Structure formats: C-alpha cells, structure tokens
Amino acid sequence: MIIMRTPKGWTCPPQVDGQQVEGTFRAHQVPLPAARTDGTHRAVLEQWMRSYRPEELFDESGRPVPELLDLPPTGTRRMSDNPVANGGSLLRDLDLPDWRAYGVDVPNPGTTSHEATKVLGTWLRDVTRRNPSTYLTMAPDELASNRLQDILDVTGRKWQVEEGRFDERLDRQGRVVEVLSEHICEGLLEGYLLSGRHGAFTCYEAFIHIVDSMFNQHAKWLQASAQVAWRRPLASLNYLLSSHVWRQDHNGFTHQDPGFLDVVLNKDPSIVRIYLPPDANTLLSTFDHCLRSRHYVNVVVAGKQPQFDYLSVEDAALHCARGAGIWDWASNRDDTGTLPDVVLAAAGEIPTLEVLAAAAILRERLPDLRVRVVNVVDLMRLLPEDEHPHGLSDRDFDTLFTATQPVIFAFHGYPWLVHRLTYRRANHSGIHVRGYKERGTTTTPFDMVMLNDLDRFHLVMDVIDRVPALGASCAGLRQEMADARLRARTYTREHGLDDPEVSSWTWPG
C-alpha cells in the first residue's frame, strides 16, 4: 500500500478574494463560486485549468495522447475487472453440516426449553471447523454473552499484538473477531464478504444501531451492484441479534430497542430479509438458509435465555419454508370451512409465548370461541407479493389472517411496523398490534411485557374487546384478566421475581 498525503484541495487556487482556500475547509466547498458572473473568478479558473497543461495530454481532437492510452492495465489487471474487487467471482459455497442433526427433541410443544442461540452455537462451531479459510464470526465482545462460545472450541479469537497474562483463547489465525467496536466488526465483515467469503455478525439488538449508516451503504451497494452484469453475487451479510428488548432484566432501558428492524425495512425489498424464529429448531433452519443465500442482508432476532421448544426438526423446516402458518395444535376449534372468531398472531419468541398463554386461557375459559393461532417467522411475508419477493398474495394473506375477522398481533418490535407492512390488506382495519411502546426499565421478564401491554392477560382483554360476540357477556373474565395483571405486578414489586404461576407456565397440551 502506498499512502500519499497532500493538503486539502492541493493544486486549486491557493487564495481567492483574499481568503486561503488550499489546505482549508473552503477547498471542500466551491472554490470559485462566482465564476459564471465574475470575470476575475473566471480568469482564475482558466489559469487553474491550464496549470494541468492539457495541450500535453490531449491531441487536437480531444483524445488522450498515446502515452496515456498505453498506461491503463488490461484484462483482470484493471481495477473494475480484478477478481479481488469482484469477490462474487471467487465465492464458493460453504461446507455446511446438516442442521437437522443439531436440533432438539420436542416431545410436546411448549413443555421443554433451550437457549436457542446456544443450540445454534454448536452448529456454527462445526461450520467454522469445516470452513477454516472462508468463514468468520464477528462479535463486539459478546460472543459468549450471546451464547455462541462453543465456536471457541475449534478456534481462538483473532489477535495480532501482545498478550496479557489473563488473556485466553487468542490466536493469530483465529476465526472469531471479537472487539468492542460495532463499527470495526461491521467494516471488517463487509470487506471479508466483498473478497468472496462468508460470515456472520452477532450483536446485542439495541446496539446494532451503531452501524445503521454502514448497513445503509452496504445495502445500497448490493442494490446498485446487482444491476451491473459483470458483478457476481456475494455472500449475504448476516446479522444475529440477541440479548433483545424483551429479556434485559439486568441491563434495563438502555438495552431495550428493537428499532433496527425499521431501519432495515427502509431499504430496497429485493435486498433485505428479516426473520423472527420462535424457538431453537426454527433458528437452526433459518440460519442455515441465511448462510446459503446470496446478495442479501439477513437480520435474524433470537433470544439467548431458555425459551420453550415448539416445533420438531421436521415441523420447523416446513414452518420456516412457509414463513408464516397456522399452528393447529395451539388453535381452538379452527375447523376446516369455518371462519375463526379471532386470529391470534405472533412474530418473535416472547410474543409467541404470550400468544400461546393467551390462547390457553381462552381455550379453558371460552371453549366455544374459535381461535386461530398464526406464527410468522419471515416478516416479509406480511408484504404484498408485488412489494417483496417473499410477500403473500392478497388471497393467501386473507386465507391465513381472514379478510373480516379481528386479528390480535403480538409483535417483537414497534407495533407500527406491522401496520406499515399490512396497510394495503383488506382487513388492515381489523388488525390490532401489540409490541414495544418504548416503555422499559430494569425489571422482570413478565413485568417487561406488562409494561408494554403485550402480556397474555392483556391479549385476552384485547380479544374480548374486539370480538363482537363477546363484549359485555365476558365482563367478568375481562375483570379477572385486569386483576391478574395487578396481582402479577404486585408480586414482582414485593419479591423482585415473577409470579411462579406465570414463570412456571407450560403449554397444557
């Protein structure tokens, strides 16, 4: 690398109108702003242009002289055609182990629990081992915190300088780049992908915002380069966001922000994807898909705390392939040919938990109520098919969510994002979304969902309020739900823990 350091605006007129230009901030502006109307400025401009001696560089017809034409390299020595600058031409598929072999057993939905990212970490460990020169994991000092520490069983943390006496697992050839700078992690990973290789970036959900502008530029580059015929597709930029908004009982309000999803959805639909797998097996299936994909930005949000397992490996593969679907085992009297009275929808692991708990209450207390439970893994399925490659047609959307019945949608992020995605749907006015409302603190998991009205009791109240056949006839049940919220909050304030009736809940089967 040759570094040449020059004054800002070098070769421009040193002074204009008595003010220094060369070497100052003015060189970055318009050095001669009045050249169109001021003869003095125009004369300075002409003198400046002639200082480059154009008569020595061009012939009478304006073509560069032969000496200049002979300078540019040819073929792959050209910058635009250099394989190093067209990483897609060097890209090779990863050697990926079968994710199904790493799945967890699910004897019954909602009864066993695993740390989803810990399960994923065992698979990524072997991805790293089998791809020792083409796969990297970037982590801003959070690999173990996000439960991916199993990767360190087969590699160390990449490190090139001196080692301290308490350092561990450092390796000059390490396949994990762990440094407390989201900017450095993002920049290194983008460069690694541009050189024709693969990687993933794991980060606390709230702090991925630090690289918003860097993500923006990479997404724009992907979109623009996809229109250039000779550029080959790159491996996707994969984000794994954990330590998310709903499980920050030790960190608090500063660590509670799911808004990166909103930023991502501002980019061109052909480039971006967002996935919210509800359990360990769906996370494995999702990330396998992401590492196989090309020329996208994939954002996957998954928790690191123990959460319920819902789907077997086989069912997880089918559900992720659909992107959104009905969970028959959780629905109540959702008979073929009969419209449900209400649709309970969820996107995200904690919203899924609360929707299932609400569905269980409704099944027990209102057994004649027809409840359909829908789970969304691929957020882009909510968009119309003409807006995104993964979007559902109006017919498929209405088949899933209905065109007329009330929909209570529990969402991982800010509620208005779901409205933004579904505003063109026939039943948009019937979709009521619960999500994060910028109400957070250092508190217990269930108190956190109550602060934002995403809890199971409030979802039952929403059903009572929005199903016309219920209303006043279920006033007693609605009051019970309001009282249950109050008791749960009181217990938290008195004991510093969630009420065991809530924290020990499992799906009744």
C-alpha positions as CSV (number, residue, x, y, z in Angstrom):
1,M,0.0,0.0,0.0
2,I,1.3,3.4,-0.9
3,I,0.0,6.3,1.1
4,M,0.3,9.8,-0.3
5,R,-0.6,12.7,2.0
6,T,-1.5,16.0,0.4
7,P,-3.0,19.3,1.5
8,K,-6.8,19.5,1.1
9,G,-7.6,20.9,-2.3
10,W,-4.0,20.7,-3.5
11,T,-3.5,22.4,-6.9
12,C,-6.5,24.6,-6.6
13,P,-6.0,28.4,-6.4
14,P,-4.2,29.0,-3.1
15,Q,-6.2,32.1,-2.4
16,V,-9.5,33.5,-3.7
17,D,-10.7,37.0,-2.8
18,G,-8.0,37.3,-0.2
19,Q,-9.1,34.1,1.6
20,Q,-7.0,31.0,1.9
21,V,-8.5,28.1,0.0
22,E,-5.8,25.4,-0.4
23,G,-5.3,23.4,2.8
24,T,-8.5,24.7,4.4
25,F,-12.2,23.7,4.6
26,R,-13.0,26.0,1.7
27,A,-11.3,23.7,-0.7
28,H,-14.1,21.2,0.1
29,Q,-16.7,23.7,-1.0
30,V,-16.9,25.6,-4.3
31,P,-13.5,27.5,-4.6
32,L,-14.8,29.9,-7.2
33,P,-18.5,30.4,-6.5
34,A,-18.9,33.4,-8.9
35,A,-17.1,32.1,-12.0
36,R,-20.3,32.4,-14.1
37,T,-20.7,36.2,-13.4
38,D,-17.3,37.5,-12.1
39,G,-14.6,38.0,-14.7
40,T,-11.9,37.8,-12.1
41,H,-13.1,34.5,-10.8
42,R,-13.3,33.3,-14.4
43,A,-9.7,34.3,-15.1
44,V,-8.5,32.4,-12.0
45,L,-10.5,29.4,-13.1
46,E,-8.9,29.4,-16.6
47,Q,-5.4,29.8,-15.1
48,W,-6.1,26.9,-12.8
49,M,-7.4,24.6,-15.6
50,R,-4.4,25.5,-17.8
51,S,-2.0,24.6,-15.0
52,Y,-2.6,21.0,-15.8
53,R,-1.1,21.6,-19.3
54,P,-3.9,20.0,-21.3
55,E,-2.0,20.5,-24.6
56,E,0.5,17.9,-23.5
57,L,-2.3,15.4,-22.5
58,F,-4.7,15.5,-25.4
59,D,-4.4,15.7,-29.2
60,E,-6.3,18.2,-31.5
61,S,-9.4,16.0,-31.5
62,G,-9.5,15.8,-27.7
63,R,-8.3,12.2,-27.4
64,P,-5.7,11.3,-24.8
65,V,-2.2,11.1,-26.3
66,P,-0.9,7.6,-26.9
67,E,1.4,7.7,-23.9
68,L,-1.7,8.0,-21.7
69,L,-3.7,5.3,-23.5
70,D,-0.8,2.9,-23.0
71,L,-0.9,3.3,-19.2
72,P,-4.1,1.6,-18.2
73,P,-3.7,-2.2,-17.5
74,T,-5.8,-4.7,-19.5
75,G,-7.9,-7.7,-18.6
76,T,-8.0,-8.7,-15.0
77,R,-5.3,-6.2,-14.1
78,R,-8.0,-3.5,-14.5
79,M,-9.4,-2.3,-11.2
80,S,-13.0,-2.9,-12.4
81,D,-12.2,-6.5,-13.5
82,N,-9.8,-7.5,-10.8
83,P,-11.1,-10.7,-9.1
84,V,-10.1,-9.2,-5.8
85,A,-12.6,-6.4,-6.4
86,N,-15.3,-8.7,-7.7
87,G,-15.5,-11.2,-4.8
88,G,-18.5,-12.9,-6.2
89,S,-16.4,-14.5,-8.9
90,L,-14.3,-16.1,-6.2
91,L,-17.2,-17.1,-4.0
92,R,-17.7,-20.8,-3.2
93,D,-20.5,-22.5,-1.2
94,L,-19.8,-23.2,2.4
95,D,-19.4,-26.8,3.6
96,L,-22.4,-26.8,5.9
97,P,-23.3,-29.6,8.3
98,D,-26.9,-30.8,8.3
99,W,-28.6,-28.5,10.8
100,R,-31.2,-31.2,11.5
101,A,-28.6,-33.3,13.3
102,Y,-28.2,-30.4,15.8
103,G,-31.9,-30.0,16.5
104,V,-33.5,-30.5,19.9
105,D,-36.1,-33.1,20.7
106,V,-39.6,-31.7,21.2
107,P,-41.8,-34.4,22.8
108,N,-44.7,-31.9,23.2
109,P,-44.9,-28.2,22.2
110,G,-44.2,-25.7,24.9
111,T,-43.0,-28.1,27.6
112,T,-39.2,-28.3,27.2
113,S,-36.8,-25.3,27.0
114,H,-33.4,-24.5,25.4
115,E,-31.3,-21.4,24.8
116,A,-31.8,-21.0,21.1
117,T,-28.5,-19.3,20.3
118,K,-26.6,-21.9,22.4
119,V,-28.1,-24.6,20.2
120,L,-27.1,-22.6,17.1
121,G,-23.6,-22.1,18.5
122,T,-22.9,-25.9,18.4
123,W,-23.8,-25.8,14.7
124,L,-21.8,-22.7,14.0
125,R,-18.8,-24.4,15.8
126,D,-18.8,-27.1,13.1
127,V,-19.5,-24.6,10.3
128,T,-16.3,-22.8,11.5
129,R,-14.3,-26.1,11.7
130,R,-15.4,-27.2,8.2
131,N,-14.6,-23.8,6.6
132,P,-11.3,-22.8,8.1
133,S,-10.5,-20.1,5.5
134,T,-13.8,-18.9,4.3
135,Y,-16.0,-18.2,7.3
136,L,-15.7,-15.7,10.2
137,T,-17.8,-14.6,13.1
138,M,-17.7,-11.0,14.2
139,A,-18.7,-10.1,17.8
140,P,-18.3,-6.8,19.6
141,D,-17.1,-8.5,22.8
142,E,-20.4,-10.5,23.1
143,L,-19.7,-14.0,21.7
144,A,-20.1,-15.8,25.0
145,S,-22.8,-13.3,26.2
146,N,-24.9,-14.3,23.2
147,R,-24.2,-18.0,23.9
148,L,-22.1,-18.7,20.9
149,Q,-19.0,-19.7,22.9
150,D,-18.9,-23.2,21.5
151,I,-17.3,-21.7,18.4
152,L,-14.2,-21.2,20.6
153,D,-13.8,-25.0,20.9
154,V,-12.4,-25.0,17.4
155,T,-10.8,-21.6,17.0
156,G,-9.4,-18.7,19.1
157,R,-10.1,-15.0,19.0
158,K,-8.1,-13.4,16.2
159,W,-5.3,-11.3,17.8
160,Q,-2.1,-9.9,16.3
161,V,-0.5,-7.9,19.2
162,E,0.9,-8.6,22.6
163,E,-1.0,-10.9,25.0
164,G,-1.7,-10.2,28.7
165,R,-1.2,-12.7,31.5
166,F,-5.0,-13.1,31.9
167,D,-5.9,-13.3,28.2
168,E,-7.3,-16.6,26.9
169,R,-8.1,-18.3,23.6
170,L,-6.2,-15.8,21.5
171,D,-5.0,-16.9,18.1
172,R,-3.2,-15.2,15.2
173,Q,-5.2,-17.5,12.9
174,G,-8.4,-17.2,14.9
175,R,-11.8,-17.4,13.1
176,V,-13.6,-15.1,15.6
177,V,-13.0,-11.3,15.6
178,E,-14.1,-10.0,19.0
179,V,-13.5,-6.4,19.6
180,L,-15.7,-3.9,21.4
181,S,-16.5,-1.7,18.4
182,E,-19.5,-2.4,16.3
183,H,-18.0,-0.2,13.6
184,I,-14.9,-2.3,13.3
185,C,-16.8,-5.6,13.2
186,E,-19.2,-4.3,10.5
187,G,-16.4,-2.9,8.4
188,L,-14.2,-6.0,8.6
189,L,-17.1,-8.3,7.8
190,E,-18.2,-6.2,4.8
191,G,-14.6,-6.3,3.5
192,Y,-14.5,-10.1,4.1
193,L,-17.7,-10.6,2.1
194,L,-16.5,-8.3,-0.7
195,S,-13.5,-10.5,-1.1
196,G,-15.7,-13.6,-1.8
197,R,-16.0,-15.2,1.6
198,H,-18.8,-15.7,4.3
199,G,-19.5,-14.5,7.8
200,A,-21.9,-13.5,10.5
201,F,-22.2,-10.6,12.9
202,T,-23.7,-11.3,16.4
203,C,-24.6,-8.2,18.4
204,Y,-26.9,-7.0,21.2
205,E,-30.1,-5.9,19.5
206,A,-30.1,-2.4,20.9
207,F,-26.5,-1.6,19.9
208,I,-26.6,-2.8,16.3
209,H,-28.0,0.8,15.7
210,I,-24.4,1.9,16.0
211,V,-23.8,0.7,12.4
212,D,-27.0,2.0,10.9
213,S,-25.2,4.2,8.3
214,M,-22.7,1.4,7.5
215,F,-25.6,-1.1,6.9
216,N,-27.3,1.6,4.8
217,Q,-24.3,2.0,2.5
218,H,-23.7,-1.8,2.1
219,A,-27.4,-2.4,1.3
220,K,-27.3,0.4,-1.3
221,W,-24.1,-1.1,-2.8
222,L,-25.8,-4.5,-3.0
223,Q,-28.8,-3.0,-4.8
224,A,-26.7,-1.0,-7.2
225,S,-24.2,-3.8,-8.0
226,A,-27.0,-6.2,-8.7
227,Q,-27.7,-4.1,-11.8
228,V,-24.2,-4.5,-13.1
229,A,-24.0,-7.5,-15.4
230,W,-20.3,-8.4,-14.8
231,R,-20.6,-8.3,-10.9
232,R,-21.3,-11.7,-9.4
233,P,-23.5,-12.0,-6.3
234,L,-21.8,-12.0,-2.9
235,A,-22.5,-14.0,0.2
236,S,-25.2,-12.3,2.3
237,L,-24.5,-10.0,5.2
238,N,-25.9,-12.0,8.2
239,Y,-26.9,-10.3,11.5
240,L,-27.8,-12.4,14.6
241,L,-29.3,-10.0,17.1
242,S,-29.7,-11.5,20.6
243,S,-29.8,-10.0,24.1
244,H,-33.0,-8.5,22.8
245,V,-35.6,-6.0,24.0
246,W,-37.8,-8.4,26.0
247,R,-35.0,-10.0,28.1
248,Q,-33.0,-7.2,29.6
249,D,-33.8,-7.7,33.3
250,H,-30.2,-6.9,34.3
251,N,-29.4,-4.1,31.8
252,G,-32.6,-2.1,31.6
253,F,-34.0,0.7,29.4
254,T,-30.7,1.5,27.6
255,H,-30.6,-2.1,26.2
256,Q,-34.2,-2.1,25.0
257,D,-34.6,-1.1,21.4
258,P,-35.9,-3.3,18.5
259,G,-35.8,-0.4,16.0
260,F,-33.1,-1.8,13.7
261,L,-35.9,-3.7,12.0
262,D,-37.5,-0.4,11.0
263,V,-34.2,0.8,9.6
264,V,-33.7,-2.4,7.6
265,L,-37.2,-2.2,6.1
266,N,-36.4,1.2,4.6
267,K,-34.0,-0.5,2.1
268,D,-34.9,-2.0,-1.3
269,P,-37.1,-5.1,-0.7
270,S,-35.0,-7.1,-3.2
271,I,-32.0,-6.8,-0.8
272,V,-33.3,-7.2,2.8
273,R,-34.8,-10.1,4.8
274,I,-36.0,-10.2,8.5
275,Y,-36.5,-13.4,10.4
276,L,-38.0,-14.0,13.9
277,P,-37.7,-17.7,14.7
278,P,-39.7,-18.6,17.8
279,D,-37.5,-21.5,19.1
280,A,-34.2,-23.3,18.7
281,N,-35.1,-25.6,15.8
282,T,-36.6,-22.8,13.7
283,L,-33.4,-20.7,14.4
284,L,-31.2,-23.5,13.1
285,S,-33.3,-23.8,9.9
286,T,-33.3,-20.0,9.5
287,F,-29.6,-19.6,9.8
288,D,-28.8,-22.5,7.5
289,H,-30.9,-20.7,4.9
290,C,-29.2,-17.4,5.6
291,L,-25.7,-18.8,5.1
292,R,-26.8,-20.4,1.8
293,S,-28.3,-17.2,0.5
294,R,-26.6,-14.6,-1.8
295,H,-26.6,-10.8,-2.1
296,Y,-29.0,-10.1,0.8
297,V,-28.9,-8.5,4.2
298,N,-30.4,-11.1,6.6
299,V,-31.5,-10.0,10.0
300,V,-32.3,-12.8,12.5
301,V,-33.5,-12.0,16.0
302,A,-33.3,-14.8,18.6
303,G,-33.0,-14.9,22.3
304,K,-30.2,-16.3,24.4
305,Q,-32.3,-17.2,27.5
306,P,-34.1,-20.5,27.9
307,Q,-37.4,-20.5,26.0
308,F,-39.9,-23.1,25.0
309,D,-39.4,-25.6,22.2
310,Y,-42.4,-25.7,19.9
311,L,-41.6,-27.5,16.7
312,S,-39.7,-30.7,15.9
313,V,-36.9,-30.5,13.3
314,E,-39.3,-31.7,10.5
315,D,-42.0,-29.2,11.5
316,A,-39.5,-26.4,11.9
317,A,-38.2,-27.0,8.3
318,L,-41.8,-26.8,7.0
319,H,-42.8,-23.8,9.0
320,C,-39.6,-21.8,8.0
321,A,-40.2,-22.7,4.4
322,R,-43.7,-21.3,4.6
323,G,-42.5,-18.2,6.5
324,A,-45.9,-17.9,8.2
325,G,-48.5,-20.5,9.1
326,I,-51.3,-21.8,11.3
327,W,-50.3,-23.7,14.4
328,D,-53.2,-26.2,14.5
329,W,-52.1,-27.7,17.8
330,A,-52.5,-24.3,19.5
331,S,-55.7,-23.3,17.8
332,N,-59.1,-23.9,19.2
333,R,-62.0,-25.3,17.0
334,D,-60.4,-23.8,13.9
335,D,-62.4,-26.2,11.8
336,T,-62.0,-26.5,8.0
337,G,-64.6,-24.4,6.3
338,T,-65.4,-22.3,9.4
339,L,-64.0,-18.9,9.9
340,P,-62.3,-18.3,13.3
341,D,-63.9,-15.8,15.7
342,V,-60.4,-14.3,16.2
343,V,-56.9,-14.7,15.0
344,L,-54.0,-14.6,17.5
345,A,-50.8,-13.9,15.6
346,A,-47.2,-13.7,16.8
347,A,-43.8,-12.8,15.4
348,G,-40.9,-13.3,17.8
349,E,-40.2,-15.7,20.6
350,I,-41.6,-13.7,23.5
351,P,-44.8,-12.6,21.6
352,T,-45.2,-16.3,20.6
353,L,-45.0,-17.3,24.3
354,E,-47.6,-14.7,25.3
355,V,-50.0,-15.6,22.4
356,L,-49.9,-19.2,23.4
357,A,-50.5,-18.5,27.0
358,A,-53.5,-16.3,26.0
359,A,-54.8,-19.0,23.7
360,A,-54.6,-21.5,26.6
361,I,-56.7,-19.1,28.8
362,L,-59.3,-18.7,26.0
363,R,-59.4,-22.5,25.4
364,E,-60.1,-23.1,29.1
365,R,-62.5,-20.1,29.8
366,L,-64.2,-19.7,26.4
367,P,-64.1,-23.2,24.9
368,D,-66.7,-22.4,22.2
369,L,-64.6,-19.5,20.9
370,R,-62.9,-20.4,17.6
371,V,-59.3,-19.2,18.0
372,R,-56.7,-19.5,15.2
373,V,-53.1,-19.1,16.2
374,V,-50.7,-17.9,13.4
375,N,-47.0,-17.7,13.8
376,V,-44.8,-15.5,11.5
377,V,-41.1,-16.4,11.0
378,D,-40.4,-14.4,7.8
379,L,-41.6,-10.8,8.4
380,M,-41.6,-10.1,4.7
381,R,-44.5,-12.5,4.2
382,L,-46.7,-9.7,5.5
383,L,-45.9,-7.5,2.5
384,P,-47.9,-7.8,-0.7
385,E,-46.3,-10.1,-3.4
386,D,-45.7,-7.1,-5.7
387,E,-43.7,-5.3,-2.9
388,H,-41.3,-8.1,-1.9
389,P,-40.2,-11.5,-3.4
390,H,-41.4,-13.2,-0.2
391,G,-44.7,-11.3,0.0
392,L,-48.1,-13.1,0.2
393,S,-50.7,-12.6,-2.4
394,D,-53.9,-10.9,-1.1
395,R,-55.7,-14.2,-1.4
396,D,-53.1,-16.1,0.6
397,F,-52.9,-13.4,3.2
398,D,-56.7,-13.4,3.6
399,T,-56.7,-17.2,3.8
400,L,-54.3,-17.0,6.7
401,F,-55.5,-14.0,8.6
402,T,-59.0,-13.8,7.2
403,A,-60.5,-10.7,5.4
404,T,-63.1,-9.9,8.0
405,Q,-62.2,-11.3,11.5
406,P,-60.4,-9.4,14.2
407,V,-56.6,-10.1,14.4
408,I,-54.7,-9.6,17.6
409,F,-51.0,-9.4,16.6
410,A,-48.2,-9.7,19.2
411,F,-45.0,-8.4,17.6
412,H,-41.4,-8.3,18.7
413,G,-40.7,-4.7,17.6
414,Y,-42.5,-1.4,17.4
415,P,-46.3,-2.0,16.6
416,W,-46.5,0.4,13.8
417,L,-44.1,-1.6,11.7
418,V,-46.7,-4.3,11.3
419,H,-49.2,-1.7,10.2
420,R,-46.7,-0.3,7.7
421,L,-46.4,-3.8,6.2
422,T,-50.1,-4.6,6.1
423,Y,-51.8,-1.2,5.4
424,R,-52.9,-2.3,1.9
425,R,-54.6,-5.5,3.1
426,A,-58.4,-5.8,3.0
427,N,-58.5,-6.4,6.8
428,H,-56.0,-3.9,7.9
429,S,-58.6,-2.0,10.0
430,G,-59.2,-5.3,11.9
431,I,-55.5,-5.8,12.8
432,H,-54.7,-4.7,16.3
433,V,-50.9,-4.9,17.1
434,R,-49.2,-5.1,20.5
435,G,-45.5,-4.6,20.6
436,Y,-42.7,-2.5,22.2
437,K,-44.0,1.0,23.1
438,E,-40.8,2.5,24.5
439,R,-41.7,1.5,28.0
440,G,-38.8,-0.2,29.7
441,T,-36.7,-0.5,32.8
442,T,-34.6,-3.0,34.8
443,T,-37.3,-5.4,35.7
444,T,-38.5,-9.0,35.5
445,P,-39.3,-10.6,32.1
446,F,-43.1,-10.7,32.7
447,D,-43.2,-7.2,34.1
448,M,-41.5,-6.1,30.9
449,V,-44.2,-7.4,28.7
450,M,-46.9,-6.0,31.0
451,L,-45.3,-2.5,30.7
452,N,-45.9,-2.7,27.0
453,D,-49.4,-4.4,27.2
454,L,-48.0,-7.5,25.4
455,D,-48.8,-9.9,28.2
456,R,-51.2,-12.8,28.0
457,F,-53.8,-11.2,30.2
458,H,-53.9,-8.1,28.1
459,L,-54.1,-10.1,24.9
460,V,-57.2,-11.9,26.3
461,M,-58.7,-8.5,27.2
462,D,-58.0,-7.4,23.6
463,V,-59.9,-10.4,22.3
464,I,-62.9,-9.7,24.5
465,D,-62.8,-6.0,23.4
466,R,-62.7,-6.8,19.6
467,V,-64.8,-9.9,19.1
468,P,-68.4,-8.5,18.7
469,A,-70.0,-11.7,20.1
470,L,-68.2,-11.3,23.5
471,G,-68.3,-7.7,24.8
472,A,-70.5,-7.4,27.9
473,S,-71.1,-11.1,28.2
474,C,-67.4,-11.6,29.2
475,A,-67.2,-8.6,31.5
476,G,-66.4,-11.0,34.4
477,L,-63.5,-12.6,32.6
478,R,-62.1,-9.3,31.4
479,Q,-62.1,-8.1,35.0
480,E,-60.3,-11.3,36.1
481,M,-57.6,-10.6,33.5
482,A,-57.2,-7.0,34.7
483,D,-56.9,-8.3,38.3
484,A,-54.4,-10.9,37.2
485,R,-52.2,-8.2,35.8
486,L,-52.4,-6.3,39.0
487,R,-51.5,-9.3,41.1
488,A,-48.6,-10.2,38.9
489,R,-47.2,-6.6,39.1
490,T,-47.7,-6.6,42.9
491,Y,-45.8,-9.9,43.2
492,T,-42.9,-8.5,41.2
493,R,-42.7,-5.4,43.3
494,E,-42.8,-7.4,46.6
495,H,-40.5,-10.3,45.6
496,G,-38.3,-9.0,42.8
497,L,-39.3,-12.0,40.8
498,D,-42.2,-13.0,38.5
499,D,-45.2,-14.8,40.0
500,P,-44.5,-18.6,39.8
501,E,-47.9,-19.1,38.2
502,V,-46.5,-17.1,35.3
503,S,-42.9,-18.1,35.2
504,S,-43.6,-21.9,35.6
505,W,-46.4,-21.9,33.0
506,T,-46.2,-24.6,30.2
507,W,-48.5,-25.4,27.3
508,P,-51.3,-27.6,28.6
509,G,-51.3,-29.9,25.6
